[in-house]
Amino acid sequence: MTLKRSFTKVLILAALLVSFQNGAPVDKSVSPLEATSSPEDTTAFKPRPTPVTTTTEFNYTVTVDDPQNSLGADRDLILKNLQAACQDWGRYIYGKAPIRILVRINNDQARFSGASRTSVFLKTANGHNVFEDIAPYKLRTGKDPEPRLPDIYLDINVNFMRQAYWIDPQPETRTLPVPVGKVDLVTVFAHELGHALGFNGFLERSTGAVPAHNGISVFDSLMYETNLSGSPVFTGTKTLSAYGSKLPVTFFTFPDSRTNTYSIAGVNYVATLHPSQNLTHYGRYTASNESEKSLQGLMGGAWLFRADQGLRIRVSNLDAAVLCDIGVPCR
Ligand SMILES: [Zn+2]
């Protein structure tokens, strides 16, 4: 995406959020969605005032930038899937300020992506400048330095979604079986939110090297042995407690994708390993004694598929522990 395009989007969003905050009619392409709305509440998509900030809830708003209506007739259901993903994280985390999520249509990227819009300088550690993503920064501090801008971008490749993902028709219960070969959309949203909330770094993916600008993320700052000969691990104390040992971080040293098979509790799984997932996920997928917590976790670097059912993963206390260690308030 070019700088110009990004800037245009920001301007559009700024205008829309002003409308939203004033309670004025909002463009048809925009739907705020609040965490406190029940799934059956047909008023869920109406503009509402800025949510009340509390210290015990994970509050958020969702705005959709979809002027071509690429999401089509499933639009509201897709947003309810996103709501379910937010609520899944909300079982573990909360914040001092609501997070603004902007959903964008981006069919140029391979799949979905999620990221904080920007990061802020936090501290210097071991000679590096540590930056904190804006979403966890807001949750942690309650400060909102740029109240007209989104905190999180969720970019959707609609074609890929239709091909590979399954839109849960009942995301409030998440009990319907996921079709074979598909990934539950709530799972995908929750995973991308995990990146936006802090599973994110600046280290060079294939070597672990600190970039020339010497900036690293909070997530990076809690990793050790992030070099070619090492076995990177995440060392946060809450993660240590949740996992039982230092958490292996995804770091595949082969240059392209590999397919591995696994047998866990008598069930066979297949996973595709790719170095593009390095250093922002957990799981090494090579050690025979690796815990199922990392092999089958939401923020794992390779999802394990079984032949007889699709994939649904919920946020676990391990996923939450990593965010807790990087500063997100946890229950
Ligand atoms: Zn990921």
Boltz pocket constraint, residues with backbone or C-beta under 6 A from the ligand:
constraints:
  - pocket:
      binder: B
      contacts: [[A, 191], [A, 195], [A, 280], [A, 281], [A, 300]]
      max_distance: 6.0
